[in-house]
């Protein structure tokens, strides 16, 4: 989906939840993180993270903080950033790569993350296949991942293998989601203070 079709309804949904919770303190940073995750999911990967569902639960419940997003990819991402004793020791010794080989939790987390990304890619492949079988009538605005998949299977001399496609997807999610969220947060802060 294009940004023009995706951003307004998701932003309106976020604002609606804020209005429902009028008078409560809002953790703007985590709420914008949920919003940007949903936007990137739809626009870049044709994937529904349903991160705004946690904002909806927050608006309708007594909790002051957001609940975790139920998506397996998000859960694997969160798990990959949790510190471990072996990882901390390896980092303090200046050898962070050791954790990858000697920490069973790091291995399990990497496998879970790769598996979740592979499922997103497989779902997008099905979408591409379904749209190509429908012809021009079934085509919608394509996500970044759909374009990468088409380039992978096209006649281009520079294609991505499955591992590279997975790694590019992870990089885009990790880098794009938080930086966009932080930019939005700081923009709102600048608008409010000036």
C-alpha positions as a printed Julia matrix, in Angstrom:
194×3 Matrix{Float64}:
   0.0     0.0     0.0
   1.18    3.52   -0.56
   1.9     5.89    2.29
  -1.0     8.1     1.22
  -3.45    5.25    1.6
  -1.93    3.82    4.77
  -0.82    6.66    7.04
  -4.04    8.71    7.46
  -6.31    5.86    8.67
  -3.68    4.49   11.06
  -2.92    7.96   12.43
  -6.63    8.67   12.85
  -6.98    5.39   14.74
  -4.15    6.4    17.1
  -5.69    9.83   17.73
  -9.09    8.18   18.32
  -7.58    6.01   21.05
  -5.92    9.04   22.6
  -9.28   10.83   22.68
 -10.9     7.77   24.29
  -8.28    7.94   27.05
  -8.59   11.69   27.54
  -7.09   12.8    30.83
  -4.66    9.9    31.07
  -0.93   10.28   30.67
   0.26    9.18   27.22
   3.65    7.62   26.57
   3.94    9.28   23.16
   7.19    7.51   22.31
   5.81    3.97   22.7
   2.52    4.89   21.0
   4.35    6.36   18.0
   6.52    3.27   17.93
   3.36    1.17   17.54
   2.07    3.48   14.82
   5.29    3.42   12.8
   5.55   -0.36   13.16
   2.08   -0.77   11.65
   2.85    1.69    8.86
   6.15    0.04    7.96
   4.52   -3.37    8.18
   1.85   -2.48    5.65
   3.85   -0.27    3.3
   7.14   -2.13    3.29
   6.12   -5.74    3.89
   2.39   -6.12    3.25
   2.25   -7.41    6.82
  -0.13   -6.62    9.66
   1.81   -6.24   12.92
  -1.4    -5.07   14.68
   0.72   -2.93   17.02
  -2.03   -0.35   17.38
  -4.12   -3.07   19.02
  -1.91   -2.6    22.09
  -2.76    1.14   22.07
  -6.44    0.22   21.84
  -6.09   -2.16   24.83
  -4.32    0.63   26.71
  -7.12    3.12   25.91
  -9.82    0.71   27.07
  -8.04   -0.7    30.11
  -6.63    0.41   33.43
  -2.96   -0.18   32.53
  -0.73    2.83   32.12
   1.75    1.07   29.83
   1.27   -0.68   26.52
   1.02   -4.43   26.39
   3.37   -6.37   24.14
   2.52   -6.71   20.48
   1.29  -10.25   19.75
   3.12  -10.61   16.42
   5.83  -13.34   16.46
   8.26  -11.13   14.53
   7.94   -8.3    17.04
   8.3   -10.72   19.96
  11.47  -12.16   18.42
  12.84   -8.64   17.85
  12.18   -7.69   21.47
  13.78  -10.9    22.69
  16.88  -10.27   20.57
  17.5    -6.96   22.38
  17.19   -8.36   25.9
  20.59   -8.51   27.57
  22.14  -11.8    28.7
  24.97  -12.47   31.12
  27.1   -14.15   28.45
  26.38  -11.32   26.03
  27.3    -8.68   28.6
  30.55  -10.43   29.48
  31.44  -10.9    25.81
  30.69   -7.23   25.09
  32.76   -6.02   28.07
  35.68   -8.12   26.82
  35.37   -6.48   23.41
  34.28   -9.74   21.79
  30.52   -9.39   21.23
  30.5   -11.99   18.43
  31.34  -14.74   20.97
  27.81  -14.58   22.35
  26.53  -15.76   19.0
  28.41  -19.05   19.39
  28.28  -19.75   23.13
  24.95  -18.39   24.26
  22.06  -20.81   23.65
  19.49  -18.05   24.12
  21.12  -15.96   21.39
  20.98  -18.91   19.02
  17.32  -19.62   19.84
  16.42  -15.95   19.48
  18.15  -15.71   16.09
  16.35  -18.84   14.89
  12.99  -17.46   16.06
  13.65  -14.11   14.39
  14.73  -15.72   11.12
  11.69  -18.0    11.19
   9.31  -15.07   11.79
  10.88  -13.05    8.96
  10.71  -16.09    6.68
   6.96  -16.34    7.39
   6.47  -12.68    6.47
   8.4   -13.24    3.23
   6.4   -16.41    2.46
   3.12  -14.55    2.98
   4.29  -11.76    0.68
   5.34  -14.32   -1.93
   1.8   -15.74   -1.82
   0.4   -12.23   -2.26
   2.66  -11.63   -5.28
   1.65  -14.97   -6.76
  -2.07  -14.3    -6.18
  -1.82  -10.84   -7.75
   0.05  -12.15  -10.77
  -2.61  -14.82  -11.31
  -5.34  -12.15  -11.22
  -3.54  -10.06  -13.83
  -3.74   -6.29  -14.03
  -7.17   -6.21  -12.35
  -5.81   -7.7    -9.11
  -2.78   -5.42   -8.8
  -2.59   -3.01   -5.9
   0.13   -0.68   -4.73
   3.14   -2.88   -4.09
   5.19   -3.03   -0.92
   8.96   -2.81   -0.82
   9.2    -6.53   -0.14
   7.0    -7.31   -3.14
   9.29   -5.24   -5.35
  12.36   -7.01   -3.93
  10.76  -10.38   -4.6
   9.98   -9.42   -8.17
  13.56   -8.24   -8.68
  14.78  -11.49   -7.15
  12.83  -13.55   -9.61
  13.23  -11.24  -12.59
  15.95  -11.04  -15.17
  18.04   -8.63  -13.14
  21.71   -9.5   -12.83
  21.76   -8.27   -9.25
  19.32  -10.38   -7.26
  19.06  -11.26   -3.59
  19.26  -14.83   -2.38
  16.88  -15.92    0.42
  19.34  -15.19    3.24
  20.1   -11.72    1.85
  16.39  -11.0     1.46
  15.8   -12.06    5.08
  18.68   -9.9     6.31
  17.52   -6.87    4.3
  14.03   -7.3     5.74
  15.37   -7.43    9.31
  17.58   -4.41    8.71
  14.72   -2.39    7.28
  12.44   -3.25   10.19
  15.06   -2.6    12.86
  16.45    0.58   11.36
  13.32    2.03    9.79
  10.84    1.48   12.58
  12.67    3.03   15.54
  14.31    5.89   13.64
  10.98    6.93   12.15
   9.3     6.68   15.53
  12.02    8.75   17.19
  11.84   11.38   14.44
   8.06   11.68   14.89
   8.43   11.91   18.66
  11.07   14.65   18.45
   8.97   16.52   15.85
   5.97   16.52   18.17
   8.2    17.63   21.04
   9.58   20.51   18.94
   6.06   21.57   17.93
   4.83   21.52   21.52
   7.79   23.44   22.93
   7.98   26.04   20.16
